[in-house]
Amino acid sequence: MTPEPTSRLAPTPSGHDLIITRTYRASVDDVWASVTEPERTARWFGPWRGDAAPGRTIEVQLTYEESAPWFPVRIDACEPPRRLAVSTQDEAGSWSLELLLAETDGATEVRLIHHLTSTEQLGSIGPGWEYYLDMLTASRTDRPRPDFEDYYPAQKAYFESLA
């Protein structure tokens, strides 16, 4: 069964924001720990190392990518337990990301926002973020990890249609 994509694309003055949300029946502090503590991020994205603080660069390991590379990530803003903004640059280009958390009535919504200057690679970027947020869900619910092949190329056409 192919997971249904939940993303939406919103225009901004400098491009578009790809916005993906998930909601967890948990406190904002608990969900914040899932997205910021290295032993917990290792369960769904990869561990990180370094001195984490706004303006500093840490190294994050992409555990679930081929060869599990480490790559630098700059912390642009960190406002526990509500907002984390990071940026990175590699051969694929520059990426600017935000995680926004909000708790209401014992449930916490996580909004991942990928600030895009172009929608050119949306067909591959979108399925990747859907996969990683479903990995976060699996890590929080002790369910089996999803299979990336269920996301890409299966969701590629959906994301291309958003552009």
C-alpha positions as CSV (number, residue, x, y, z in Angstrom):
1,M,0.0,0.0,0.0
2,T,1.4,3.4,-1.0
3,P,1.2,6.1,1.7
4,E,-0.9,9.1,0.7
5,P,1.1,12.3,0.5
6,T,-0.1,15.1,2.8
7,S,2.1,18.0,1.7
8,R,1.0,21.3,0.4
9,L,2.9,24.0,-1.5
10,A,2.5,27.7,-0.6
11,P,3.9,30.6,-2.6
12,T,6.2,33.0,-0.8
13,P,7.9,36.2,-1.9
14,S,11.2,34.2,-2.6
15,G,9.7,31.0,-4.0
16,H,7.6,28.3,-2.3
17,D,7.2,26.6,1.0
18,L,6.7,22.8,1.0
19,I,4.7,22.2,4.2
20,I,4.2,18.7,5.7
21,T,2.5,18.1,9.0
22,R,2.1,15.2,11.4
23,T,0.2,15.2,14.8
24,Y,1.2,13.2,17.8
25,R,-0.7,12.5,21.0
26,A,2.1,13.7,23.2
27,S,3.4,16.8,24.9
28,V,5.4,19.4,22.9
29,D,8.4,18.7,25.1
30,D,8.4,15.0,24.2
31,V,8.0,15.6,20.5
32,W,10.7,18.3,20.7
33,A,13.0,15.7,22.2
34,S,12.3,13.4,19.2
35,V,13.4,16.0,16.7
36,T,16.4,17.4,18.6
37,E,18.1,14.8,20.9
38,P,20.7,12.8,18.9
39,E,19.8,9.4,20.4
40,R,16.2,10.1,19.4
41,T,16.9,11.6,16.0
42,A,19.0,8.5,15.3
43,R,15.8,6.4,15.4
44,W,14.2,8.1,12.4
45,F,16.7,10.4,10.6
46,G,20.2,10.0,11.9
47,P,22.3,11.0,14.9
48,W,24.1,14.3,15.1
49,R,27.3,15.5,16.8
50,G,28.7,18.8,17.7
51,D,28.0,21.9,19.8
52,A,24.4,22.7,18.9
53,A,23.5,26.4,19.3
54,P,22.1,29.1,17.0
55,G,24.8,30.2,14.6
56,R,26.8,27.0,14.9
57,T,27.2,24.0,12.6
58,I,26.7,20.4,13.6
59,E,27.2,17.2,11.7
60,V,24.2,15.0,10.9
61,Q,24.4,11.5,9.7
62,L,21.9,10.4,7.1
63,T,21.6,6.9,8.5
64,Y,18.9,5.8,6.0
65,E,20.7,7.1,2.9
66,E,23.2,5.1,0.8
67,S,26.6,5.0,2.5
68,A,25.1,6.9,5.6
69,P,27.0,10.1,5.0
70,W,27.7,12.8,7.5
71,F,26.9,16.4,6.4
72,P,27.1,19.8,8.0
73,V,23.9,21.6,9.1
74,R,23.9,25.1,10.4
75,I,21.5,25.9,13.2
76,D,19.9,29.2,12.2
77,A,17.4,29.4,15.1
78,C,16.5,27.3,18.0
79,E,13.6,28.2,20.2
80,P,12.7,25.2,22.4
81,P,10.3,23.6,22.3
82,R,8.6,25.5,19.4
83,R,10.9,26.2,16.5
84,L,14.1,24.9,14.9
85,A,15.4,26.4,11.7
86,V,18.4,24.9,9.9
87,S,20.2,25.2,6.6
88,T,22.6,23.1,4.7
89,Q,24.4,23.2,1.4
90,D,25.7,20.3,-0.8
91,E,26.2,19.3,-4.4
92,A,22.3,19.4,-4.8
93,G,22.2,23.0,-3.6
94,S,21.1,25.0,-0.6
95,W,18.3,23.8,1.7
96,S,16.5,25.9,4.3
97,L,14.2,24.1,6.7
98,E,12.1,24.8,9.7
99,L,10.3,22.6,12.2
100,L,7.4,24.3,14.0
101,L,5.7,22.5,17.0
102,A,2.5,23.5,18.6
103,E,0.6,21.7,21.4
104,T,-3.2,21.8,21.7
105,D,-5.3,19.7,24.1
106,G,-2.5,17.1,24.6
107,A,-1.6,16.7,20.9
108,T,1.4,18.2,19.2
109,E,1.5,19.2,15.6
110,V,4.9,19.1,13.8
111,R,5.1,21.3,10.7
112,L,8.1,20.7,8.5
113,I,8.6,23.6,6.2
114,H,11.2,23.3,3.3
115,H,11.7,26.9,2.0
116,L,12.2,26.3,-1.8
117,T,13.7,28.9,-4.2
118,S,12.6,26.5,-7.1
119,T,10.2,23.7,-7.5
120,E,12.4,22.0,-10.0
121,Q,13.3,19.0,-7.8
122,L,9.9,18.8,-5.9
123,G,9.2,15.4,-7.4
124,S,12.1,13.9,-5.4
125,I,12.2,16.3,-2.4
126,G,8.6,15.9,-1.4
127,P,8.5,12.1,-1.2
128,G,11.7,12.2,0.8
129,W,10.1,14.4,3.5
130,E,6.9,12.4,3.6
131,Y,9.1,9.3,4.1
132,Y,11.2,10.9,6.9
133,L,8.1,12.2,8.8
134,D,6.6,8.8,8.6
135,M,9.9,7.4,9.9
136,L,9.4,9.9,12.9
137,T,5.9,8.5,13.4
138,A,7.2,4.9,13.3
139,S,9.9,5.7,15.8
140,R,7.4,7.3,18.2
141,T,4.9,4.4,17.9
142,D,7.3,1.5,17.8
143,R,6.0,0.5,14.4
144,P,8.1,-0.9,11.6
145,R,10.0,1.6,9.5
146,P,8.3,2.4,6.2
147,D,10.0,1.4,2.9
148,F,11.3,4.3,0.8
149,E,10.2,2.5,-2.4
150,D,6.6,3.1,-1.3
151,Y,7.3,6.9,-1.5
152,Y,9.5,7.3,-4.5
153,P,8.8,7.1,-7.3
154,A,5.2,6.4,-6.3
155,Q,4.5,10.0,-5.0
156,K,6.6,11.8,-7.6
157,A,3.6,12.7,-9.9
158,Y,1.7,14.1,-6.9
159,F,4.5,16.5,-6.0
160,E,5.2,17.5,-9.6
161,S,1.5,18.4,-9.9
162,L,1.8,20.8,-6.9
163,A,4.3,22.9,-8.9
